[in-house]
Amino acid sequence: MEAFLQDSGIDYAVPLSNEFASLQQSYTGPHNNSQPSIITLPETAEHVSLIATHCIANKLQFVVRGGGHDLFGRFTSTAAVSIDLRKLNSTIVSEDKTFARVGGGATHTQVLTELAKYGLQAPVGICGDVGYASWCLVGGFGPYSSSYGIGSDQILGAKVVNANGDLVEADERLLRGLRGGGGSLAIVVELIVKVYPLQPVHAGVFVYSAGDLSQTVATFFSNYNELLMKYTELPRQLCIQPLVCPIGPFGVVTACLLIWNGEATAETFNWIDYVAGLAPLMPGLPEARSLVNLTTAHLFCIYMTEMLPRSVVGTAQAVSVKEYSPQVVEVLAKLTGALPEGFAGGFNIHTLRAESPSCSASVPDSVVPYRIPQAIFEIAGFASEEVFAGGCVEWAAELRKQLIETDAALPASYLALTAPEFIDLDKIYGKERLENLRRIKSEVDPNGVFANTVPRLV
C-alpha cells in the first residue's frame, strides 16, 4: 500500500509517522483500540478512486472518515486502510445560487463560511466540527430543521466512488439510498445540496436557576410540554433546543437555546419571553430579550462550536420520545438529581416538529425513517477525567433505560447517536425502508466492499 501511494503521489501516514496520532485523534479520543494500519490523505476525488480501486483489487479492508466526529469511533477500524476525506473540503456555489457542491470532508463551519460569501446559508447542526456530508447522509438534525427540513432532504445529487472503485455521478436509485442510508452504498466525495438566502438569525441561551437542578428540570420540562400541547404548530423560523449540561462557572444546569431564523417581529419577542419563562432564570442574568442577539447561521455555528469542549471522555446514548409526558419528566428529574462524581455530560435534545418540511407529504425519494414529530435525546455520559468515566457512562445508560420504559418512548432512535450495542436497524428504519435499503445495497455493492459503515449492512 505504501509503495502504491508513493507511486501515485498521494499523502499518507503510518503509525510511526509524526502526524499519525493527530490524524487519528477525534472528538472522543484517538480510539487506539481500533487503529488503522495506514491513514491515506487524498486531495481529490480521483485520489479517492485510486485508493479504493487498489484496496478492492488487493482485498484490503478500508474505512472512510468524513468529519470524524462520531461519538463511537466508527471512523476507524483495526488494521484497515483509512481513507480520510478531510482535504476534500471545498464548497462551490452554483451560478444561480440555488445549490452548492460540497466536498465529502467539509465541516459545517467550512460550508457556512463559504456560503456566507455569496449571501447564502444551509441547514446545519449545532457543532461546526461535524462533517457536513456525513451529517446529511444519516438524517441530519439541527436548529434549522423546521425551516428547511433535515440534512438528507437537502441532497440533490452526489459524486461517488462505487464498489468497483469508479468515480461516477449517483443515479436516482442510488440517491434514494444515500438519503438516509449513510455511507453504506458508496464513498461520497461530493454532495450537491440545496442552499438558501442568508437570513438574520436571532439566537441566545437561557440558563435557568441552578439551586435545585432536579426541581428546575421538572419545572422546565413540565412547562415546555404544556407549551407544545397548547401550540400544536410553532413558527417554522423558531427552534427551541433544551439541554442539561455544564456551562461555565454554573456547573451542570438546565438551559435552552432559542434560534429564530429570519427577521425579528413582535412574535419573535413574544416567544423569547415565553421560552425564558419556562423556569426561573439564573439570578444575576440580564432580562430575557437582551440574552438573544442578532447574528447569522455562520457566526452562530462558530460561537456554539467554541462553547463545546474540543474532546470528551466517555460515550453517549440516544432515545427518542413523542412527548414530555409526566413519566418522562419524572425520569429526567430523578436522574439529574443523581449525577455521578466527575460528571461533565448531560443531555441535548434535537427536535423534529410537525411543521418541518421533512414531516410533510412532499419529501425527496429516500430511505429516511425520520418523518414523524419526535424529540431525540442525545445523552452524554461524559466525565471530567478518565477515572470518572465508568460512572458517567453508566449514568447515561441508566437514563436511556428508564426513558425507554416510559409511555412516551418511540421504538426507534436516531442512528447517528445510537450506541452500536443498541442499534436495531429493523426498528430504526422500519421493515419496508430497510428492505429497500438492502435491495439497493445488493445492487450497487453485491460483494460487500463497503463493510465498515454506518449503518453496517455487511
Summary of the structure (lengths in Angstrom):
residues: 458
radius of gyration: 21.7
end to end distance: 23.9
largest distance: 65.6
contacts: 1600
relative contact order: 0.13
helix: 36%
strand: 24%
